[in-house]
Amino acid sequence: MPIEEYERLLSAAEAQELAVRLDDPKTNWVKAEDAALEIAGSWIAKARKRAGLTQKQLAARLRVPQSQISRIEKHPERSTIKTMKRIAAALGVDIATLMSFAAREK
């Protein structure tokens, strides 16, 4: 069988499998925005850990309570752009990178 035919058949099978999943009422869909926010919190935590900081140490740099850092990592959508800029600066990362994952101010 030529490779082109094999790839076509494979793509068709994958498309059919996806169609079945789309129609399955048991499929649990997550909003893209919600997934992005979860990733943002995770990314902030990873950047903090990569910088070798605990939540308490980052909080001290920002002069905020440690509980606020914990909240931001769990719920970045509740943060302001100003706070995200401060976090990015404290972690030594580019704000554009941080903001590409983080929620915009509501």
C-alpha positions in Angstrom: 0.0 0.0 0.0 1.4 3.4 -0.9 2.2 5.7 2.0 -0.1 8.4 0.7 -3.1 5.9 0.8 -2.1 4.7 4.3 -2.0 8.3 5.6 -5.4 9.1 3.9 -7.0 6.1 5.6 -5.4 6.9 8.9 -6.7 10.5 8.7 -10.2 9.3 7.8 -10.2 6.9 10.7 -9.1 9.7 13.1 -11.8 12.0 11.7 -14.4 9.3 12.2 -13.3 8.7 15.8 -13.5 12.5 16.6 -16.9 12.7 15.1 -18.1 9.9 17.4 -16.6 11.8 20.4 -18.3 15.0 19.3 -21.7 13.4 19.3 -21.2 11.5 22.6 -23.4 13.1 25.3 -21.0 11.7 27.9 -18.1 13.8 26.6 -17.2 16.4 29.2 -16.2 19.7 27.3 -14.3 22.4 29.0 -14.5 26.0 27.8 -11.2 27.2 26.2 -11.2 30.3 28.4 -11.4 28.1 31.5 -8.6 25.9 30.3 -6.5 28.9 29.5 -7.0 30.3 33.0 -6.0 27.0 34.6 -2.9 27.0 32.5 -2.1 30.6 33.5 -2.2 29.7 37.2 -0.1 26.6 36.6 2.4 28.7 34.5 2.7 31.3 37.2 3.5 28.6 39.7 6.0 26.9 37.4 7.7 30.2 36.7 7.9 30.9 40.4 9.4 27.5 41.1 11.8 27.9 38.2 13.0 31.1 39.8 13.6 29.1 43.0 11.0 31.0 45.0 8.4 29.8 47.4 5.0 31.5 47.5 6.1 33.2 50.7 9.3 34.6 49.1 7.4 35.8 46.0 4.9 37.5 48.3 7.7 39.2 50.2 9.1 40.5 46.9 5.7 41.9 46.0 4.9 43.0 49.5 1.6 41.1 49.6 0.4 38.3 51.8 1.4 34.7 50.8 -2.3 33.9 50.6 -2.6 36.3 47.7 0.0 34.5 45.7 -1.8 31.2 46.4 -5.1 32.8 45.3 -3.5 34.2 42.1 -2.0 30.8 41.2 -5.4 29.1 41.8 -7.6 31.9 40.3 -5.5 34.1 38.0 -8.7 35.5 36.4 -9.3 37.4 39.6 -6.0 39.3 39.2 -5.5 42.7 37.6 -3.1 43.4 34.8 -1.1 45.6 37.1 -0.6 42.6 39.5 0.4 40.4 36.6 3.0 42.9 35.6 4.4 43.0 39.1 4.5 39.2 39.2 6.3 39.0 35.8 8.8 41.6 36.9 9.4 39.8 40.2 9.9 36.5 38.4 12.1 38.1 35.7 9.9 37.0 32.8 8.5 39.0 30.0 5.0 40.3 30.7 3.8 39.4 27.1 4.7 35.8 27.8 2.9 35.8 31.1 -0.1 37.6 29.7 -0.4 35.2 26.7 -1.5 32.6 29.3 -3.2 34.8 31.9 -6.7 36.1 32.0 -7.4 39.7 31.0 -8.9 42.0 33.5 -12.7 41.7 33.6 
